[in-house]
Amino acid sequence: VNALITPPSSLNGPDAFMDIHSLWLKTQEIWDMLDQHPW
């Protein structure tokens, strides 16, 4: 399966959940980075 090509069927599968989960983890990392900044 090519990572760059996501068929519409994968949107309803566990791959979509993993994408959302990884995106959530990335946002958490961004928030952690923002919290560490001395604003």
mmCIF entry with sequence, helices, sheets and N, C-alpha, C, O atoms, coordinates in Angstrom:
data_MODEL
# 
_entry.id   MODEL 
# 
_entity.id                         1 
_entity.type                       polymer 
_entity.pdbx_number_of_molecules   1 
# 
_entity_poly.entity_id                      1 
_entity_poly.type                           'polypeptide(L)' 
_entity_poly.nstd_linkage                   no 
_entity_poly.nstd_monomer                   no 
_entity_poly.pdbx_seq_one_letter_code       VNALITPPSSLNGPDAFMDIHSLWLKTQEIWDMLDQHPW 
_entity_poly.pdbx_seq_one_letter_code_can   VNALITPPSSLNGPDAFMDIHSLWLKTQEIWDMLDQHPW 
_entity_poly.pdbx_strand_id                 A 
# 
loop_
_entity_poly_seq.entity_id 
_entity_poly_seq.num 
_entity_poly_seq.mon_id 
_entity_poly_seq.hetero 
1 1  VAL n 
1 2  ASN n 
1 3  ALA n 
1 4  LEU n 
1 5  ILE n 
1 6  THR n 
1 7  PRO n 
1 8  PRO n 
1 9  SER n 
1 10 SER n 
1 11 LEU n 
1 12 ASN n 
1 13 GLY n 
1 14 PRO n 
1 15 ASP n 
1 16 ALA n 
1 17 PHE n 
1 18 MET n 
1 19 ASP n 
1 20 ILE n 
1 21 HIS n 
1 22 SER n 
1 23 LEU n 
1 24 TRP n 
1 25 LEU n 
1 26 LYS n 
1 27 THR n 
1 28 GLN n 
1 29 GLU n 
1 30 ILE n 
1 31 TRP n 
1 32 ASP n 
1 33 MET n 
1 34 LEU n 
1 35 ASP n 
1 36 GLN n 
1 37 HIS n 
1 38 PRO n 
1 39 TRP n 
# 
_struct_asym.id          A 
_struct_asym.entity_id   1 
# 
loop_
_struct_conf.conf_type_id 
_struct_conf.id 
_struct_conf.pdbx_PDB_helix_id 
_struct_conf.beg_label_comp_id 
_struct_conf.beg_label_asym_id 
_struct_conf.beg_label_seq_id 
_struct_conf.pdbx_beg_PDB_ins_code 
_struct_conf.end_label_comp_id 
_struct_conf.end_label_asym_id 
_struct_conf.end_label_seq_id 
_struct_conf.pdbx_end_PDB_ins_code 
_struct_conf.beg_auth_comp_id 
_struct_conf.beg_auth_asym_id 
_struct_conf.beg_auth_seq_id 
_struct_conf.end_auth_comp_id 
_struct_conf.end_auth_asym_id 
_struct_conf.end_auth_seq_id 
_struct_conf.pdbx_PDB_helix_class 
_struct_conf.details 
_struct_conf.pdbx_PDB_helix_length 
HELX_P HELX_P1 AA1 PRO A 8  ? ASN A 12 ? PRO A 8  ASN A 12 5 ? 5  
HELX_P HELX_P2 AA2 PRO A 14 ? GLN A 36 ? PRO A 14 GLN A 36 1 ? 23 
# 
_struct_conf_type.id          HELX_P 
_struct_conf_type.criteria    ? 
_struct_conf_type.reference   ? 
# 
loop_
_atom_site.group_PDB 
_atom_site.id 
_atom_site.type_symbol 
_atom_site.label_atom_id 
_atom_site.label_alt_id 
_atom_site.label_comp_id 
_atom_site.label_asym_id 
_atom_site.label_entity_id 
_atom_site.label_seq_id 
_atom_site.pdbx_PDB_ins_code 
_atom_site.Cartn_x 
_atom_site.Cartn_y 
_atom_site.Cartn_z 
_atom_site.occupancy 
_atom_site.B_iso_or_equiv 
_atom_site.pdbx_formal_charge 
_atom_site.auth_seq_id 
_atom_site.auth_comp_id 
_atom_site.auth_asym_id 
_atom_site.auth_atom_id 
_atom_site.pdbx_PDB_model_num 
ATOM 1   N N  . VAL A 1 1  ? 0.849   -1.202 0.000  1.00 0.00 ? 1  VAL A N  1 
ATOM 2   C CA . VAL A 1 1  ? 0.000   0.000  0.000  1.00 0.00 ? 1  VAL A CA 1 
ATOM 3   C C  . VAL A 1 1  ? 0.881   1.247  0.000  1.00 0.00 ? 1  VAL A C  1 
ATOM 4   O O  . VAL A 1 1  ? 1.749   1.404  0.859  1.00 0.00 ? 1  VAL A O  1 
ATOM 5   N N  . ASN A 1 2  ? 0.656   2.113  -0.950 1.00 0.00 ? 2  ASN A N  1 
ATOM 6   C CA . ASN A 1 2  ? 1.433   3.346  -1.026 1.00 0.00 ? 2  ASN A CA 1 
ATOM 7   C C  . ASN A 1 2  ? 0.907   4.351  -0.007 1.00 0.00 ? 2  ASN A C  1 
ATOM 8   O O  . ASN A 1 2  ? -0.296  4.606  0.053  1.00 0.00 ? 2  ASN A O  1 
ATOM 9   N N  . ALA A 1 3  ? 1.796   4.915  0.786  1.00 0.00 ? 3  ALA A N  1 
ATOM 10  C CA . ALA A 1 3  ? 1.376   5.829  1.843  1.00 0.00 ? 3  ALA A CA 1 
ATOM 11  C C  . ALA A 1 3  ? 0.856   7.146  1.266  1.00 0.00 ? 3  ALA A C  1 
ATOM 12  O O  . ALA A 1 3  ? 0.065   7.841  1.902  1.00 0.00 ? 3  ALA A O  1 
ATOM 13  N N  . LEU A 1 4  ? 1.307   7.481  0.059  1.00 0.00 ? 4  LEU A N  1 
ATOM 14  C CA . LEU A 1 4  ? 0.896   8.751  -0.531 1.00 0.00 ? 4  LEU A CA 1 
ATOM 15  C C  . LEU A 1 4  ? -0.486  8.655  -1.155 1.00 0.00 ? 4  LEU A C  1 
ATOM 16  O O  . LEU A 1 4  ? -1.162  9.666  -1.346 1.00 0.00 ? 4  LEU A O  1 
ATOM 17  N N  . ILE A 1 5  ? -0.906  7.429  -1.474 1.00 0.00 ? 5  ILE A N  1 
ATOM 18  C CA . ILE A 1 5  ? -2.213  7.246  -2.107 1.00 0.00 ? 5  ILE A CA 1 
ATOM 19  C C  . ILE A 1 5  ? -3.154  6.551  -1.129 1.00 0.00 ? 5  ILE A C  1 
ATOM 20  O O  . ILE A 1 5  ? -2.958  5.384  -0.791 1.00 0.00 ? 5  ILE A O  1 
ATOM 21  N N  . THR A 1 6  ? -4.183  7.280  -0.675 1.00 0.00 ? 6  THR A N  1 
ATOM 22  C CA . THR A 1 6  ? -5.130  6.698  0.271  1.00 0.00 ? 6  THR A CA 1 
ATOM 23  C C  . THR A 1 6  ? -6.476  6.523  -0.406 1.00 0.00 ? 6  THR A C  1 
ATOM 24  O O  . THR A 1 6  ? -7.145  7.514  -0.698 1.00 0.00 ? 6  THR A O  1 
ATOM 25  N N  . PRO A 1 7  ? -6.888  5.301  -0.662 1.00 0.00 ? 7  PRO A N  1 
ATOM 26  C CA . PRO A 1 7  ? -8.189  5.039  -1.277 1.00 0.00 ? 7  PRO A CA 1 
ATOM 27  C C  . PRO A 1 7  ? -9.321  5.450  -0.337 1.00 0.00 ? 7  PRO A C  1 
ATOM 28  O O  . PRO A 1 7  ? -9.158  5.406  0.882  1.00 0.00 ? 7  PRO A O  1 
ATOM 29  N N  . PRO A 1 8  ? -10.463 5.848  -0.891 1.00 0.00 ? 8  PRO A N  1 
ATOM 30  C CA . PRO A 1 8  ? -11.603 6.281  -0.067 1.00 0.00 ? 8  PRO A CA 1 
ATOM 31  C C  . PRO A 1 8  ? -12.042 5.213  0.929  1.00 0.00 ? 8  PRO A C  1 
ATOM 32  O O  . PRO A 1 8  ? -12.581 5.535  1.988  1.00 0.00 ? 8  PRO A O  1 
ATOM 33  N N  . SER A 1 9  ? -11.813 3.933  0.592  1.00 0.00 ? 9  SER A N  1 
ATOM 34  C CA . SER A 1 9  ? -12.249 2.860  1.480  1.00 0.00 ? 9  SER A CA 1 
ATOM 35  C C  . SER A 1 9  ? -11.487 2.893  2.804  1.00 0.00 ? 9  SER A C  1 
ATOM 36  O O  . SER A 1 9  ? -11.995 2.432  3.826  1.00 0.00 ? 9  SER A O  1 
ATOM 37  N N  . SER A 1 10 ? -10.270 3.440  2.785  1.00 0.00 ? 10 SER A N  1 
ATOM 38  C CA . SER A 1 10 ? -9.460  3.462  4.003  1.00 0.00 ? 10 SER A CA 1 
ATOM 39  C C  . SER A 1 10 ? -9.975  4.512  4.990  1.00 0.00 ? 10 SER A C  1 
ATOM 40  O O  . SER A 1 10 ? -9.621  4.483  6.169  1.00 0.00 ? 10 SER A O  1 
ATOM 41  N N  . LEU A 1 11 ? -10.809 5.438  4.509  1.00 0.00 ? 11 LEU A N  1 
ATOM 42  C CA . LEU A 1 11 ? -11.332 6.478  5.391  1.00 0.00 ? 11 LEU A CA 1 
ATOM 43  C C  . LEU A 1 11 ? -12.244 5.883  6.453  1.00 0.00 ? 11 LEU A C  1 
ATOM 44  O O  . LEU A 1 11 ? -12.389 6.442  7.541  1.00 0.00 ? 11 LEU A O  1 
ATOM 45  N N  . ASN A 1 12 ? -12.860 4.739  6.132  1.00 0.00 ? 12 ASN A N  1 
ATOM 46  C CA . ASN A 1 12 ? -13.774 4.095  7.076  1.00 0.00 ? 12 ASN A CA 1 
ATOM 47  C C  . ASN A 1 12 ? -13.091 2.965  7.834  1.00 0.00 ? 12 ASN A C  1 
ATOM 48  O O  . ASN A 1 12 ? -13.719 2.304  8.661  1.00 0.00 ? 12 ASN A O  1 
ATOM 49  N N  . GLY A 1 13 ? -11.807 2.740  7.558  1.00 0.00 ? 13 GLY A N  1 
ATOM 50  C CA . GLY A 1 13 ? -11.095 1.631  8.171  1.00 0.00 ? 13 GLY A CA 1 
ATOM 51  C C  . GLY A 1 13 ? -10.228 2.080  9.330  1.00 0.00 ? 13 GLY A C  1 
ATOM 52  O O  . GLY A 1 13 ? -10.247 3.253  9.702  1.00 0.00 ? 13 GLY A O  1 
ATOM 53  N N  . PRO A 1 14 ? -9.471  1.161  9.902  1.00 0.00 ? 14 PRO A N  1 
ATOM 54  C CA . PRO A 1 14 ? -8.594  1.466  11.036 1.00 0.00 ? 14 PRO A CA 1 
ATOM 55  C C  . PRO A 1 14 ? -7.463  2.402  10.644 1.00 0.00 ? 14 PRO A C  1 
ATOM 56  O O  . PRO A 1 14 ? -6.892  3.074  11.503 1.00 0.00 ? 14 PRO A O  1 
ATOM 57  N N  . ASP A 1 15 ? -7.127  2.457  9.346  1.00 0.00 ? 15 ASP A N  1 
ATOM 58  C CA . ASP A 1 15 ? -6.051  3.353  8.911  1.00 0.00 ? 15 ASP A CA 1 
ATOM 59  C C  . ASP A 1 15 ? -6.426  4.805  9.187  1.00 0.00 ? 15 ASP A C  1 
ATOM 60  O O  . ASP A 1 15 ? -5.582  5.608  9.584  1.00 0.00 ? 15 ASP A O  1 
ATOM 61  N N  . ALA A 1 16 ? -7.693  5.131  8.974  1.00 0.00 ? 16 ALA A N  1 
ATOM 62  C CA . ALA A 1 16 ? -8.146  6.496  9.223  1.00 0.00 ? 16 ALA A CA 1 
ATOM 63  C C  . ALA A 1 16 ? -8.018  6.822  10.707 1.00 0.00 ? 16 ALA A C  1 
ATOM 64  O O  . ALA A 1 16 ? -7.635  7.934  11.072 1.00 0.00 ? 16 ALA A O  1 
ATOM 65  N N  . PHE A 1 17 ? -8.337  5.853  11.562 1.00 0.00 ? 17 PHE A N  1 
ATOM 66  C CA . PHE A 1 17 ? -8.221  6.062  13.002 1.00 0.00 ? 17 PHE A CA 1 
ATOM 67  C C  . PHE A 1 17 ? -6.764  6.283  13.383 1.00 0.00 ? 17 PHE A C  1 
ATOM 68  O O  . PHE A 1 17 ? -6.461  7.136  14.217 1.00 0.00 ? 17 PHE A O  1 
ATOM 69  N N  . MET A 1 18 ? -5.860  5.516  12.774 1.00 0.00 ? 18 MET A N  1 
ATOM 70  C CA . MET A 1 18 ? -4.439  5.667  13.069 1.00 0.00 ? 18 MET A CA 1 
ATOM 71  C C  . MET A 1 18 ? -3.956  7.034  12.611 1.00 0.00 ? 18 MET A C  1 
ATOM 72  O O  . MET A 1 18 ? -3.125  7.655  13.274 1.00 0.00 ? 18 MET A O  1 
ATOM 73  N N  . ASP A 1 19 ? -4.471  7.508  11.479 1.00 0.00 ? 19 ASP A N  1 
ATOM 74  C CA . ASP A 1 19 ? -4.080  8.833  10.994 1.00 0.00 ? 19 ASP A CA 1 
ATOM 75  C C  . ASP A 1 19 ? -4.544  9.905  11.973 1.00 0.00 ? 19 ASP A C  1 
ATOM 76  O O  . ASP A 1 19 ? -3.805  10.840 12.282 1.00 0.00 ? 19 ASP A O  1 
ATOM 77  N N  . ILE A 1 20 ? -5.780  9.759  12.458 1.00 0.00 ? 20 ILE A N  1 
ATOM 78  C CA . ILE A 1 20 ? -6.310  10.723 13.424 1.00 0.00 ? 20 ILE A CA 1 
ATOM 79  C C  . ILE A 1 20 ? -5.520  10.649 14.727 1.00 0.00 ? 20 ILE A C  1 
ATOM 80  O O  . ILE A 1 20 ? -5.228  11.671 15.348 1.00 0.00 ? 20 ILE A O  1 
ATOM 81  N N  . HIS A 1 21 ? -5.178  9.428  15.132 1.00 0.00 ? 21 HIS A N  1 
ATOM 82  C CA . HIS A 1 21 ? -4.435  9.244  16.373 1.00 0.00 ? 21 HIS A CA 1 
ATOM 83  C C  . HIS A 1 21 ? -3.047  9.863  16.261 1.00 0.00 ? 21 HIS A C  1 
ATOM 84  O O  . HIS A 1 21 ? -2.594  10.549 17.177 1.00 0.00 ? 21 HIS A O  1 
ATOM 85  N N  . SER A 1 22 ? -2.370  9.619  15.135 1.00 0.00 ? 22 SER A N  1 
ATOM 86  C CA . SER A 1 22 ? -1.029  10.176 14.938 1.00 0.00 ? 22 SER A CA 1 
ATOM 87  C C  . SER A 1 22 ? -1.113  11.695 14.853 1.00 0.00 ? 22 SER A C  1 
ATOM 88  O O  . SER A 1 22 ? -0.241  12.400 15.359 1.00 0.00 ? 22 SER A O  1 
ATOM 89  N N  . LEU A 1 23 ? -2.171  12.199 14.206 1.00 0.00 ? 23 LEU A N  1 
ATOM 90  C CA . LEU A 1 23 ? -2.348  13.646 14.115 1.00 0.00 ? 23 LEU A CA 1 
ATOM 91  C C  . LEU A 1 23 ? -2.571  14.236 15.501 1.00 0.00 ? 23 LEU A C  1 
ATOM 92  O O  . LEU A 1 23 ? -2.063  15.314 15.810 1.00 0.00 ? 23 LEU A O  1 
ATOM 93  N N  . TRP A 1 24 ? -3.332  13.528 16.338 1.00 0.00 ? 24 TRP A N  1 
ATOM 94  C CA . TRP A 1 24 ? -3.580  13.967 17.707 1.00 0.00 ? 24 TRP A CA 1 
ATOM 95  C C  . TRP A 1 24 ? -2.274  14.008 18.496 1.00 0.00 ? 24 TRP A C  1 
ATOM 96  O O  . TRP A 1 24 ? -2.023  14.950 19.248 1.00 0.00 ? 24 TRP A O  1 
ATOM 97  N N  . LEU A 1 25 ? -1.433  12.964 18.316 1.00 0.00 ? 25 LEU A N  1 
ATOM 98  C CA . LEU A 1 25 ? -0.155  12.930 19.017 1.00 0.00 ? 25 LEU A CA 1 
ATOM 99  C C  . LEU A 1 25 ? 0.723   14.086 18.565 1.00 0.00 ? 25 LEU A C  1 
ATOM 100 O O  . LEU A 1 25 ? 1.447   14.674 19.368 1.00 0.00 ? 25 LEU A O  1 
ATOM 101 N N  . LYS A 1 26 ? 0.658   14.411 17.275 1.00 0.00 ? 26 LYS A N  1 
ATOM 102 C CA . LYS A 1 26 ? 1.465   15.521 16.757 1.00 0.00 ? 26 LYS A CA 1 
ATOM 103 C C  . LYS A 1 26 ? 1.004   16.841 17.360 1.00 0.00 ? 26 LYS A C  1 
ATOM 104 O O  . LYS A 1 26 ? 1.829   17.687 17.706 1.00 0.00 ? 26 LYS A O  1 
ATOM 105 N N  . THR A 1 27 ? -0.305  17.022 17.487 1.00 0.00 ? 27 THR A N  1 
ATOM 106 C CA . THR A 1 27 ? -0.810  18.255 18.080 1.00 0.00 ? 27 THR A CA 1 
ATOM 107 C C  . THR A 1 27 ? -0.393  18.342 19.544 1.00 0.00 ? 27 THR A C  1 
ATOM 108 O O  . THR A 1 27 ? -0.076  19.425 20.036 1.00 0.00 ? 27 THR A O  1 
ATOM 109 N N  . GLN A 1 28 ? -0.390  17.217 20.237 1.00 0.00 ? 28 GLN A N  1 
ATOM 110 C CA . GLN A 1 28 ? 0.042   17.204 21.634 1.00 0.00 ? 28 GLN A CA 1 
ATOM 111 C C  . GLN A 1 28 ? 1.511   17.613 21.735 1.00 0.00 ? 28 GLN A C  1 
ATOM 112 O O  . GLN A 1 28 ? 1.893   18.360 22.635 1.00 0.00 ? 28 GLN A O  1 
ATOM 113 N N  . GLU A 1 29 ? 2.338   17.113 20.796 1.00 0.00 ? 29 GLU A N  1 
ATOM 114 C CA . GLU A 1 29 ? 3.754   17.472 20.802 1.00 0.00 ? 29 GLU A CA 1 
ATOM 115 C C  . GLU A 1 29 ? 3.922   18.963 20.538 1.00 0.00 ? 29 GLU A C  1 
ATOM 116 O O  . GLU A 1 29 ? 4.780   19.613 21.136 1.00 0.00 ? 29 GLU A O  1 
ATOM 117 N N  . ILE A 1 30 ? 3.096   19.505 19.636 1.00 0.00 ? 30 ILE A N  1 
ATOM 118 C CA . ILE A 1 30 ? 3.169   20.939 19.329 1.00 0.00 ? 30 ILE A CA 1 
ATOM 119 C C  . ILE A 1 30 ? 2.782   21.758 20.553 1.00 0.00 ? 30 ILE A C  1 
ATOM 120 O O  . ILE A 1 30 ? 3.422   22.765 20.857 1.00 0.00 ? 30 ILE A O  1 
ATOM 121 N N  . TRP A 1 31 ? 1.733   21.328 21.259 1.00 0.00 ? 31 TRP A N  1 
ATOM 122 C CA . TRP A 1 31 ? 1.308   22.044 22.456 1.00 0.00 ? 31 TRP A CA 1 
ATOM 123 C C  . TRP A 1 31 ? 2.392   21.991 23.526 1.00 0.00 ? 31 TRP A C  1 
ATOM 124 O O  . TRP A 1 31 ? 2.622   22.968 24.240 1.00 0.00 ? 31 TRP A O  1 
ATOM 125 N N  . ASP A 1 32 ? 3.066   20.827 23.631 1.00 0.00 ? 32 ASP A N  1 
ATOM 126 C CA . ASP A 1 32 ? 4.149   20.702 24.607 1.00 0.00 ? 32 ASP A CA 1 
ATOM 127 C C  . ASP A 1 32 ? 5.277   21.663 24.256 1.00 0.00 ? 32 ASP A C  1 
ATOM 128 O O  . ASP A 1 32 ? 5.863   22.291 25.138 1.00 0.00 ? 32 ASP A O  1 
ATOM 129 N N  . MET A 1 33 ? 5.581   21.774 22.962 1.00 0.00 ? 33 MET A N  1 
ATOM 130 C CA . MET A 1 33 ? 6.634   22.688 22.525 1.00 0.00 ? 33 MET A CA 1 
ATOM 131 C C  . MET A 1 33 ? 6.246   24.130 22.833 1.00 0.00 ? 33 MET A C  1 
ATOM 132 O O  . MET A 1 33 ? 7.081   24.930 23.255 1.00 0.00 ? 33 MET A O  1 
ATOM 133 N N  . LEU A 1 34 ? 4.965   24.457 22.617 1.00 0.00 ? 34 LEU A N  1 
ATOM 134 C CA . LEU A 1 34 ? 4.502   25.821 22.880 1.00 0.00 ? 34 LEU A CA 1 
ATOM 135 C C  . LEU A 1 34 ? 4.550   26.121 24.373 1.00 0.00 ? 34 LEU A C  1 
ATOM 136 O O  . LEU A 1 34 ? 4.857   27.242 24.778 1.00 0.00 ? 34 LEU A O  1 
ATOM 137 N N  . ASP A 1 35 ? 4.246   25.112 25.190 1.00 0.00 ? 35 ASP A N  1 
ATOM 138 C CA . ASP A 1 35 ? 4.269   25.314 26.641 1.00 0.00 ? 35 ASP A CA 1 
ATOM 139 C C  . ASP A 1 35 ? 5.686   25.561 27.131 1.00 0.00 ? 35 ASP A C  1 
ATOM 140 O O  . ASP A 1 35 ? 5.890   26.278 28.111 1.00 0.00 ? 35 ASP A O  1 
ATOM 141 N N  . GLN A 1 36 ? 6.669   24.970 26.453 1.00 0.00 ? 36 GLN A N  1 
ATOM 142 C CA . GLN A 1 36 ? 8.058   25.119 26.884 1.00 0.00 ? 36 GLN A CA 1 
ATOM 143 C C  . GLN A 1 36 ? 8.629   26.479 26.485 1.00 0.00 ? 36 GLN A C  1 
ATOM 144 O O  . GLN A 1 36 ? 9.682   26.881 26.979 1.00 0.00 ? 36 GLN A O  1 
ATOM 145 N N  . HIS A 1 37 ? 7.930   27.188 25.586 1.00 0.00 ? 37 HIS A N  1 
ATOM 146 C CA . HIS A 1 37 ? 8.431   28.500 25.163 1.00 0.00 ? 37 HIS A CA 1 
ATOM 147 C C  . HIS A 1 37 ? 8.189   29.537 26.259 1.00 0.00 ? 37 HIS A C  1 
ATOM 148 O O  . HIS A 1 37 ? 7.098   29.587 26.826 1.00 0.00 ? 37 HIS A O  1 
ATOM 149 N N  . PRO A 1 38 ? 9.179   30.357 26.562 1.00 0.00 ? 38 PRO A N  1 
ATOM 150 C CA . PRO A 1 38 ? 9.017   31.441 27.557 1.00 0.00 ? 38 PRO A CA 1 
ATOM 151 C C  . PRO A 1 38 ? 8.305   32.634 26.938 1.00 0.00 ? 38 PRO A C  1 
ATOM 152 O O  . PRO A 1 38 ? 8.944   33.634 26.614 1.00 0.00 ? 38 PRO A O  1 
ATOM 153 N N  . TRP A 1 39 ? 7.014   32.544 26.772 1.00 0.00 ? 39 TRP A N  1 
ATOM 154 C CA . TRP A 1 39 ? 6.295   33.638 26.126 1.00 0.00 ? 39 TRP A CA 1 
ATOM 155 C C  . TRP A 1 39 ? 6.306   34.872 27.015 1.00 0.00 ? 39 TRP A C  1 
ATOM 156 O O  . TRP A 1 39 ? 5.749   35.905 26.643 1.00 0.00 ? 39 TRP A O  1 
# 
